[in-house]
Amino acid sequence: MMTLYTLFFMLLCCTPSPLPPPRIPTGTLVIKESFQAPGPDRSGNWWGRFDDSGCFWEGHNSSLVVTDELLSKSSAYLLYWNGVEPENPWFCLAPTQLAALQTLIEALPKPSRSAPYRGPVDRWSIIGPDGPKSVVISADDPSSEWQALTDLFRLLSSVSVWGPSRQPTFG
């Protein structure tokens, strides 16, 4: 006979953790939020976004560990993010690159499904005339409806357009 405790434990183990609701800065064209697997350590979470003028901004969490079991299952924004947007963008696209990004975004289909948050995931949000569209993609899933957008971000990184966040300079 199944006890209430066993049933509760099974529900906790099998229920995907919720992601915090997206916070999309004004002037964003597309944003990628990269979440580590559910668990107490959220230090590896980071986000990158292109603004309307084609400039790329990114924020990386510093040490962020949520050890309280109840809080670790919360979708509160500050329990997932402590990265701060820098004062300046990392880089800006050339006009032709920005046009290609905008064309690609306009061609993306409305998301039909999102991956559950049971492992590392990326949440992509694009902002169009009809408002934001978001999809959650498993980091282990190379095929998705928005693969072209993922491929473009990979292409930009493969030609060393971006890298780790700039470190503050002292002196």
Steps between C-alpha positions, in 0.01 A plus 500: 500500500635839403537745782423867465872573548595268211243663273623848595863395438413357158320820401798712603747284309294480183374858484723734300624803689343827390710763327465860610286716274705680235609858564568650162676839502348777291647515152580127482478326164589148623621361833644160588486395866716197573408303814708227662320184603258541792670488834650729758791639292388769254843662464530389136178668383560773243308701246586677177284735297507706185335838526308673221817661365687167478720538807565191712473517879563215742482431869649210694405400850760525768483236773133417556409192703150442638529239774151521649297217343176698486670807349683285245161402353382861479480690172594832662720697259770592754550132589624440142669824399754734658692595185503871430484651153825683425515870417609431141411228250747224427485573125264634232404335172565658163181622325496197267536260797217678686278476190574126476413455870174693460404298190571176683293609802204599282505153339494305829181303559288545807638251753291184519666342802752573773736259670444432871765632738650166602850570369693788343270713284507820297200731491488708184270802486449720197309823501289570195205721412267253673703503822749248635515135390701260713606138476702282736743264327691219666873563476535135394249531212673604177173515310239761569263726315738788574816317393587775252525751786716261703720445195544876450610548861746210457632652178563834666684333785701276266651801328600640839251783492435454868659324791503522877362819651741785523667522836503832683828686479655662801743785515 
